Amino acid sequence: MSPDRLQEALETHRDLGTMLLRRLFQPDGPFLLRSEILEAWDATVAESGDGVGGPLADAVRTAQEGTAHKPFVDLAVRDGAGRWRRVRIHSETLNVVEIDVSEYLATRERLVLGHSPDGAWPLEVDFEPFARHVPRLKERRSVGRGGAFLNRHLTSQLFVQADEGLARLFRFLKLHTCHDQQLMVDPDMPSVEALRRAVREALDALRNAADDATWDDVGERLRGVGLLPGWGRTVGRIRASLRLLQDVLEAPEPSAVEELLARIPMVFRVAIMSPHGFFGQSGVMGLPDTGGQVVYILDQVRALEHEMRLRLDEQGLDFEPEIAVVTRLIPEARGTTCDQRFERIAGTANARILRVPFRTPTGEIVRDWVSRFEVWPYLERFAVEVESELVADLGGRPDLIIGNYSDGNLVATLLARRMGVTQFAIAHALEKSKYLYSDLYWHHNEASYHFSCQFAADLVAMNAADCIVTSTYQEIAGDDESVGQYESYGAFTMPGFLRVVHGIDVWDPRFNIVSPGVAPEIYFPASDETRRLHGLHPEIEEMVLGDRAPDVRGRLEHPDRPIVLSMARLDRIKNLTGLVDWYGGDERLRETVNLVIVAGRVSPEDSGDGEERAEIGRMHQLFDHHGLDGSVRWVGRHLDKAFAGELYRWVADRRGAFVQPALFEAFGLTVLEAMVSGLPTFATCYGGPLEIIEDGVSGFHVDPNRGDLAAARIADFFETCASDPGRWTAVAEAGIARVESRYTWNLHASRLMTLARLYGFWRFVTDLDRAETDRYLQTLYHLAVRARAVAMEAR
């Protein structure tokens, strides 16, 4: 809403506006959350008895946050994803003026610090000037589809001057080699015209060849005109590839360019960065900083290797794809394989885990685990050592580097810049959105969390990456009522350290939604009896129902009741204690179903993580407070994937359900696992599950901040199913269909490989890797990330 319209609305409802603004000056502090603004509005309307709607109500509902500093109230108003205004309202005169983001943030800094920032010259970060060379999306439906948009835009731009555009494409085709073998086009071919002639002559030579003939049958004729291996294994494939090239050379169209690029052998070696936690294939789940990202990456690697091999085979190349997952070597490995330099990845032919140690400034290996919040001093030295290890292991530099989480993305940035490689970034979860006011009060948490390094590293890595891969639209731009994870990095301040006036832009064409999937050999419907693991049932029954199971609390006194299952790390953000509290406080739900929680450890002495110990203590308190030992089973175990898959199906056999109650969930792999196993699923409305689940059809959304309503909704479902068993079946089958149609690793890998080619091509033929942006990023890295990391190490 424009300031003029807000001014008009306030003047029309002057009494109501005055009452609202007075109410916003609250004793709890000057900073206002959206929920607090809405509560103040509702209370004001109720007090006035005026059922007002219209422009003033609309303005209030678009305010995402505010700052109350007498006599002014500043509001950050969001007119849809990524579209913000900041307004300042005088609480007495009701005068409205628009203020720029820098002034808005400066006010918040002053209120936190008690004075203006030292020297009045804070480090102000603004990436907007560097966006002038790069097209920006304009329509909301395009957000997260940056590859398609960029390809359309740049195809039209590149070939405006046809000769220059085609010359760049020609040079690009001559680049491709693998293991010193030249591919695609003879390097001595002199010009675009020569390429046109070669394509025509090749198609003439293939005119009478059978589609199933191979390169071995026709290769000599094609070499004679300057075309080398890589166009296809069979004549049918070669002919189709050459016709695509001919179409692009004649009249470039975005769809033809994308299809042609998808056929060019560009990606032979991939490096995936995941430094923190314990990264291994067994025995690591539940160890500090180790969770869903391990499952994600391992499943992704298997799918990527399959897709890479498939594409290389289709193009007639017998090269073996190389994938290395680079993580940290931990000598004190707690019984895991994390002290081994190499580990082959099961289910692949040649992918492996490559572990490189952290080192002190004097070169000594750091032997113990280091928290993800404490890794920053080690990452630069780690990246330097990783570079030489990767080249030696892969037999050359990688063609694509994929970063994971803040630390992995920073390492990927350092490596990609040094090696001149296409860089993809996957955040999984950005810490800033997990902790209330983590930016404003960063200094309160610096000793424990070192947010200064983390948030600055996020800015550097996301603005350096060629492509940012997300699982959902929600991660990028939220929805009509909530801000996306990445959107929250658009403008923020860390008083006394960093003021970001234009950080991450949700309209950037680097963003691409490439949803992960679930391993189909592990997670499949309970109705698929031929693949069921019935031999695990006695162990499952003992774990859930038995009297002798270790590491449990509670027993189910009514074992025939349906089971509501939840399974996650025992972190605050996962909100499992919240679920137990909902259940304990709802008598109807307690009389209808049993609750089974698989999470963490039952004894706080067995945990080395402070946050988990706090949640363990809270869980025991809730058991005692609500008297849950007869209806809740808490299992303190970390299950392997096969066991977890059969547990989902075992609960489905008993016509139970799955609940994912997180305060926020970036995606929600357990939601997919449960749904495809045939379990009706209730999941948080904040984050990825909002897109995964069609509410009321393939599952249900619940608000983790309204546990009473969530518990009532679960109870309503089971009561309905008791009288109409078909309802349970309908939801279960819809959940299976939803996952199988949209969330598979094959779809993920195929799209990722196409994007790698798209961004790699446009990176070569345009100036998307702008030198001035690179220099700005280097400066920010040294002033913000590196300086704070060095200070951490000095302490």
N, C-alpha and C positions, 0 to 999 in steps of 0.2 A: 504494500500500500504506500502511495506517495505521501510525503509530508503534508501536502496541501489537502488531500482527502482526510488524513488523520486530523488536521487542524479543524476542518469543517465538521467532522464527526464530534470532536470534543466541544465545539461551540454549540452544536445542536443539543448535546446531552451534558451541559456544563456541570450540573450538580453531580451527576453520576461519575463524570471524569474526575472531578475534584475529590470525591469520596474514594475512588479507586487509588489515585496517586497518593493520598494520605495513608491509605492502608499499606502501600508498598514500602513505606519507611518502617521497617520492622526491627525489633531489638536483636534478632539473631545475626544481623550483619547486613552489609550493603548489597550483596550479590544475590540476584534473583534467578531461580530456575524457572523453566516454563511452567512446571506444575504449580509453583508458588504464585506465579502471575495469574494462572487460571483459577486457583483457589481464591485469590483475592478478588477476582472479578465476580465469581459466583457468589461470594459472601456479600459483595457490594450490591449486586442485583437483588439478592434476597432481602437485604436490609432496606433497600429503597422501595421494594415492591414494584419496581418498574421492569416489566418483562421485555427489556430493550433488545433489539437485534440490530440488524443493519450494519453500517460501516464501522461503528465503534466496536461492536462485538467481533466483527471480522478482524479488525486491527489487533485487538487483544489476543485473538486466537493465533495470529501469525507471529507473535512475539516469542522468540525462542529463549531469550535470557535478558537480563537487565541489570542495571546498576542504579541504586538509589543513593544520591548524594545531595543533600538539601542545598538549595531548593529544587534540584533537578532530578528527573528520572530519565536515564538513558535506556533505550530499548533496541535490541538487535532483532530486526523484523525480517522474516524469511518468506519471500514470495515464491515458494517452490524451491526445488533442489538447486543449490548453488547460487541462488539469487537473493542477495542480502542488501538491506539498508540499515543504517544506524541513525536513530533520531533522538533528540534531546527535548524533553518537555519540562517547562517551568511549572511547578506544582501549584502555583498561585495564579499566574496569568494564563496558564494553559497554552502558552506560546510554544509552537513546534518548529524546530529547525533541524535540518539534516546535518550530521557531522560525519567527517571521514573516519575510516577505520582506525587510523593512527591516533586521532584524538579520543575516540572511544576507548581504545586500549590504554592510552596514557592515563585516563581517569581511573581505570581499574588498577593500574600499577601504583598510582599515588595512594589509593585507599589501602592497598596491601602493605606498602612500604611505610606509610605514614608521611611521606614526602614525595616530591617528584624524583624520578630516577636520577641517580648521581650524574652531575654534569649535563643533565637534560639531553644527552646524546646516546640513547640506548642503541645497541646493535639491532638495526631494523632490517628485516629480511623481506624482499619483494621480488618475486620471480615474474611478475606480470610483464615488465619490459622485454623479457627474453621470449615471450610468446608471440611476438609480432610476426615471426617467420612461419609460425605453425598454425594451421587452421584450427578453429575451435568449433565444437558441436554447438548447435543452437536448439535442437529439439530434445525434450526429455526422453523420448523413446530411443534416442540414439546413444544415450549414456550407457557405457559398458559395451558398446559395439564399435569401438574405435578403429579396429583393423579394417572393417568394411568401409567406414566413413573415410579414413585416410586413403585407402586405395582408390575410392571414387574421386576424391578431391585431387589427389596427386596425379592420377592418370590423366585427368583433364588438363592439369597445369603442365605436366611434364611434356606433353605432346602438342602444346600450343605452337611451339617451335619444333616441328616434327623432326627436322634433321638433327638438332641437338639432343632431343629426347631419345630418338632411336640410336644415336651414337652412344649414349650412356647405357642403354639396354645391351647394345652390342659389346661394350667393354665389360659389362657385368657377366655376360655369358662366357667370355673368355677367361674369367677368373677361376673357374672351378677345377680343382684338382683334389685328389685323395691319394695318400701314400705315394706322392710324386708322379701319379698318373694323371695326365691331362684329360679332362672330360668335356663333353658338349661340342666345343668349337676349337678347331686348330688355331693355336696362338699366332700363326703366321697369316691367318686370313686378314686381308687388309682393310675391309670396309663393310658398311651396312649393305651396300649394293652387292658386294661379293657374297654376303650371307643370304640375301634374297635369291641370288642365282643358285647358291648351294641348296637351298630349300626346294626350289623348283626342280632342280636336277635330281635331288634325292627322291622326291615324290614321283617323278617320272620313272626313276629306276625301280621303285617299289610297286609300280602300277600292277604288275602281273604276279606279285609275290603273295603267297597265302598269308592270311592274318596270323596263323599260328606258327609261321616260320620265325626263327630266332635271329638275334644279332649275328650269331655265328654264321648264319646262312647269307646274310646281306651286308655284313660289316665292311668287307673290303670295298664294295661299291660306294658305301657312304663315306668311308675314309678318303676315297678318291676325290670327293667333292669338298672335303674339309670338315665333315661332321664326325665326331668321336663318340665313344660309348657314353651312355647317360640319357639317351632319348627314349629308351624302352627296351624291354627284353624281347618282346614279340613284335612282328611287323605291324600288327594292328595297333599296338601301343605307340610304336615309333611314328606311324603314319598320323595318328591322332595328335601327338605332341607337335609334329612339324606343321600340321594344319593350324593348330593353335598359334604357333609362332608366326605363321604366315598371316593369320588374321590380325595379330597385334602389330605386325610390321605394316599392314595395309591400313587399318583403322582401329586404333587401340580402344578397347572397351574395358571397363573395370572388371567385369566378370571374367573376360578372357585373360586379362593380366593375372588375376588371382588364380585361375585354373592352371595357367602356364607355370606360375611360380610354384604351385603345389607339386609340379612334376620335376622341377629342377633339383638335382641332388646337391643340397646345400648343407645339410646337417648330418654329420657323421659322428661327431664327438660332442657329448653334453656333460657339463659339470654342474652339480647341484650342491649349493652351500647350505649347511645346517650345523653351525658350530656348537650351539649350547646343548646342555643336557647330556643324557646318556643315549647315544644313537646306536642301536643294535637291533638284531632280529628276534631276540628272545631274552627274557629275564630283565628287561629294562623298564617296562611299563610300571608306573607308580614311583619310580625313583625321581628325585627332584628335577623339575623342569622338563620332564619327559612324559609326553602324552600323545594326543591325536596326530601331531605333526609327523611322528615317526611312521604311523600307519599310512598316513596320506602319502608321504614321500615314497615309501617302499611300494605301495600299490601303483603310484604314478610311474615309478621307474619300470615296473613290469609292463605296464601299458605302453610307455614310450618306446621301450626296446622293441616290442612287437610291432608298433606302428613304423618305427624307423626301418626295421628289417623288411616289412611289407613294401614300403615305398622304394627302398633300394632294389628289392627284387623286381618290382614292376618296371623300374628304369633300367634293368639289365645289368646291375652292378652286384658283384659278389663280396663287397666289403662287409666286414662285421661291425655293426654299430658299437660304439664305446660310450658307456655311461659310468661316471664316477660320482658317488655321493661323498662329498668332503665334509668331514666332521672333526671333532677334537679327539685326540688320543688321550685317554685318562689312565695313567699307570695304576692308580688305586681304583680298580674297576668294579669293586663290590661284587665279584663273582660273575660279571658279565664279560663279553668279548671286547669291551671298549678299550682294552689295553693292547689289542692286536692291530697292526698297521693296515692289513688288508682283510676283508671279509667278503666272500662271494655272496651275492644276493640270491636267495632261493627263488626258483621260478623264472630265472633268467639264464641266458647262455653266457653272458660276458659282463654283466653289470656288477659293480662291486662298491663296497664302502672303503674309502681311503681316509685313514685317520692321521692327522698331523697334530703334534702337541702344542700347547701354549708354552711360551718361554718367557723367562724374566729378562730384564734388560741386559743381564750378564750372560744370557744364553742358556741358563739352567731350565730343565723341563719342569713345568708345574705338575705335580703328581696328583693332586686331589681335585675333585670336582669343584668348579667355580660357578656360583649362581649366575643366571642369565643377566642379573642386574649388575654383576661385578666383572663382566667379561671385557669391558671397553678398553682397558689399558693393553690388552693382549692382541687385539684384532689386527692392528697394522703389521706387527711382526708375523702374526699367523698368516696374513695374506701374502707376504713376501715369500715365506717358506712354501706355502701352498702353490704358488706360481711355478716354482721349479719342480715340485713333486708332480704336479698335474702334467706338465709337458713331458716329463720322463714316463709317467704312467700311461698317458694317452698316446704317446708317440707324436706329439705336436700339440699346438694350442687347441682348446675346444672351439667349436663353432657357435655354441650357445652356453651362457652361464645363467643359471636360475638361482636367485637368492630366496631364502625363507626366513621369516621373522626379521626383526630390526637388525640383529647382529649379522645374520646371514646375508641380508641385503646390503649391508655396509661392506662386507668382505667382497661380495659380488661386484659392487661399484668400484672398489679399489682394483680388483683384478681386471674387470672389463676395460677400465681406462688404460691400464698398463699394457694389455694384450690386444686392444682394438677389437673386442668381441661384442656381439649382440648380447644385451643384458635384459633378462626378465626379472621382475620383482613380484613376490607373493608374500603379503604381510601375515596372512592367517588371522591375526588379531593385533590391533594397535593398542598399546597399553594406555594411551591417553584417554580413551573412551571407557576404560574400566574403573577409573578412580575419580571420584567427584572432586572437581577443582584441582586436578593434578597439575595443571599448568600454572594457575594463579599461586598456589601454595607449594610449588615444587621444592622450595628450600626446606620445607618442613619434612619432606620425605627423601631429601637428597642422600642422607647418610645410608638409608636402606635401599632405595630404588634407583638413585642416580638418573632421574628423569631428564636432567639437562643433557646428558650424552644421548639418551635414547630418542628423545623427541627431535633433537638436532640431527641425529643420524637418519631418522625417518625422512626428514625434509631433504637431506642430501640424496639418499638412495632413491626416493620416489621421483625426484626431479632429474636424476641421472639416468634412470632406467629407460630403455627403448619401449618396453611394454610392461604394464602393470596388470597382473592376472588376479582376478577376484572370483569368488565363488557365487556371489549374488549381487544384484543391484543394490540391495540394502547396505552392503559394505561401503559402496561408493557414495550414494546420495540419499540413503535413508528412505523415508516416505513422507507423506503430507504432514505428518505430525512430529517426526523425529529426524535428527540429523545423522547422516551416514558417518561411518568411522573416518573415511578419508576426507569427507566434507568438514569434519571438525578440525582438520589441519589447515583449512583455508585461511583463517585469521585467529590468532590467539597470542597471549603474552605470558612470558615467564619473567615476572618483575625482577629487575636488576640483572637480567641475563640476556634475554632475547625477546624482541617484539616482531611478530610475524604478521605483516599486513596483507601478504598474498603468498601463501605457501603452496598448498596442493589444490589444483583446480579440477573439479569433478567434470568439467566440460572438455578436459584434455583428451585427445584421441588415443592416448596411450592406454586408457582403461579398457579392459576386455573381460567380459564374464565368461569364464571357462569352468563350469561346475565340475567338481570331482564326482566319483561314483563309489561303488562298493565292490569288493572282490566277489564275483559271481560264484566262484568255487567254494566260498566260505558262507556267504549270506544269500540264502535262497528261500522260497516259500516253504512253510511247514507242510503244505500239501504234497510236496515233492518227496514222496516216501522212498523212492529208489536211492536218494542221496543222503537220507537222514543218518545221523550218527547215533543209533540206538544204544550202542555200547557205552555211551557216556551217561545215559539216563540214571543208572544207579548212583554215580558220583554227583550228578546234579541234584537228585532227590535227597541225598545225604546232606549236601551243602545247604539246600533250601529248607528241608523238612526234618533232617536228622537231629539226633541228640548229641552226637559225638563230633560234629564238625568243628574244626579248630577255627580260631579267629572270627568268631561270630558273637553277636549279642541278640537275644530275643529268640522266641520260638513261636510257631504259628499254631495256636490252639484250635483253630478251625481250618484244617488243611484243605478242605474241599472248596473253600471260597476262591473266586478268581484272584489272580495275583496282579497287582500293579508293580511293575519293575522299573527301576531307574539305575543307571550305571554311568559313572563319571569319576574324574578325579575329585578328591575332597578339597576343592578350593572354594573360597567364598563366592566367586563369580558363578560357579556351577549351581549353587543354591540348593544343594541336597538337604541341608539342615532346614531350609525354608520349606521344602516339600514335606519333610517329617512333621514340621510344625503345622502345616495345612491339614495334614491327615489327622494329627492328634487332636486338632480343634474342631473337627467335623464329625459328629456322632453318626450321621447317616452314612458317611463314607466308611467309617470304622466298622459298621455293622454289615457292610456290603462286600468289602474286598480286604485282602491282606496286602501289605506293602513289603517289598523286598528291595533293599538298597545294597548295591555292590560298589564299594568305594573305599579307598584309603586303607587305614588300619584301625583296628578297634582299640588298641592300646597306644596312648600318646608317646610312651617311651620308645615305641618302635619306629617313630617318625623323626626324620632329621630336618623337617621343613616346619618353620614357625607358623605359617598360615594353616597348614594341615593340622598341626597340633591344636590350634585354636578351634578349628572346626570339629575335631574329635571331641574336645571338651564340650562344645555346644551340643553335639549329638547325644552324648551321655546325659546332659542336663534335660534335653527334650524327652528322652526315654523315661527319665524319672518323673518329670513334671506331668506328662500326659499318661503315664502308666502304660507304656506301649510294648512291654516285653511279651505279651501274648498275641500281638497282631502285627508286629513289625520284625522282620529279620534283617539284621545288618551284617553283611558279609565283608570282612576286611581282607579281601583277596584281589589280586589283579589277574584277570583271566586271559588265557591265550585266545587267539581269534577263533579257532575251531570250536573251543568250548563255549565261548560267548555266543557264536552263531547258533549252536544247538540249544543253548539256554533260551535265546529269544523264541526259538520254535517250540521248545517245551512249554514255555509260558503261553504261547499261542494255542497249543493243544488244550490248555486249561481255560481258553477263552478269556485271557487276561488282556493287559494293555501296557504300554510303555509311556513313561512321562519324562520329559526333558525340561526341567524347571528353571534353567539358567536365567540370571539377571540380564545377560546378553550372550548371544552365541553367534560368532562370526559366520559359521556355516551350520554344522550339526551332522557329522558323520554318523553318530549313533542314531540320529533320527532316521537316516536312510537305512541303516542296518536293521532297525526294528521294523520299519514299514515294509521293506522287501521280504522280511521273514514272515510277514503276515500278522503283525501286531498292530491293532489300532493305536495311534500315537497322539499324545498330547504334548505340545512343545511351546516354548516361550514365543511370545509375539514380538520379541526384540531381536532382530538379526535375521540370519539365513532361514530359519524355519518358517518365517512369515511367507517366504516364496516357495519353499519346498512343499508345504502343506496347503491344499485348498480347504479352507476352514469348513468343517461340517460335511465334507465330501471324502477326502483322502486322509483325514485326521482332524485335529482340533488345535486352535491356538488358545493359550492361556496367558494371562498377565501375571508375571511373577510378583508384581507389587500389590496384587489383589488376591492373596492366597485363599480368602474365603470364597470368592467367586470361582477360582480355579478348582477348589475342592468340590464345590457344588456342581460344577460342570462335569467332573469325572463321575460323581455319584449319579447325576442325572443319566449319563450314558449307560452305566451298568444297570440302573433300574429299567431303562427302556429295553435293554438287551434281554433282561429277565422275562419281559412280557412279549418281546418281539426278537427272537434269536437271529432273524435275518438282518437286523440292523448291524450287529457285530460283523457278520460275514460281508455285508456291503462295504463297510468302512475298510475292513482288512483287504478286500480285493481291490478297492480303489487305490489304497496305499501302494500295493504291489505294482499296479499298472502305472502309477505316477512315477515311481523310481525307474522302472524298466524302460519307460519311454523317454526320460529326460536326464537321468543321472547314472551314466555308465562310464567306466574308465576308457573304453574304446572311443566314445564320443570325445572325451576330454583330450586324449592323446592325439587324435586326428586334428582337432581344432588347434591344439598347441603347436603342432608341427606346421600347420598352414600359417599360423601367425608368425612363427619363427622365420619363415621364408618371406612373408610380407614385410615385416619390419627390417629384416636383414637387407632386402632389396632396396627399400626406400631409404634406409640408412646410407646405402652406398651411392644412390643416384641423386640424392638431395642433400641439403645442409641441415638435416634434422639433428645431427651431432654437432651443433654449432660450437665454435671455438670460444665465443664469448660466454656462453652458458657454462662451459666446462671450467673456464677461469673463475667464474663467480662461485661455482660449486666447490672448487678447490679452496677458495678463500673462506667460504662458510665452514668447510670441513676443518681447516686449520684453526680458525678463530673459535669455533664452537665445540666441535666433536673432539678434535685432537687435543686442544688445550685443556678441556675438562678431563679427558682420559689421562693425560700426563699428571694433572693435579691429583686425580684419584690414586695413581701409582705412587706419587710422592708421599701420600699419607700412609 
